[in-house]
Amino acid sequence: MIIQNLIVYQFTSFFKILKEIEKELNFNIVYAEDANTLKNTISVLDNYIIISKKKNSNTTNQLIIEKFPIKISKVIEQINIEFLKRNFNDQSHIKVKDYRMDINSRQIILENKKIKLTAKEINTIIYLSKAQNPVTPIELQKNVWGYQTDLETHTVETHIYRLRKKFLDSFGDKNFITSIKNGYKIK
């Protein structure tokens, strides 16, 4: 599970309220009292949103709370919406080799050329690109397709063949997915 970090910036009273209910929120809550602390905190955290009373022009991922009083449930809803927006945008910028993959539009792009991908193709590419070692067809069956490992099937081999063909036909790349020791690898 990805940790969601809330950085409360120059808003002590709100930080104290959130800290009291932190266990119920499933957020890591951090306080930044000044610009230097904020900068240092941002440099070590991923997946964060900054909550403050006023806009800070030097940062992104901010949620500004200007009107008071406000229901805590409304604030939590706004925080969750901001994290959803951020995750949606982050999925538009996945880099695999020299390609840029946009999960939201199901495309992979190289320079000015792009091809459409199926959900299984995207999941296969992501799984292979994150794997440290070659991935066997059985591992792909289990982790991408959700099949039982005792089933006899050529589904993986067929999908890999078609995916390789797409890359060869569209990009001229015959080495996007390579076969190594009874497995597949994207390097």
Beta strands, then each sheet from edge to edge (+ up, - down):
strand 1: 5-9
strand 2: 28-32
strand 3: 48-52
strand 4: 62-64
strand 5: 94-96
strand 6: 99-102
strand 7: 107-110
strand 8: 113-116
strand 9: 178-180
strand 10: 183-185
sheet 1: 2+ 1+ 3+ 4+
sheet 2: 5+ 6- 7+ 8-
sheet 3: 9+ 10-
end
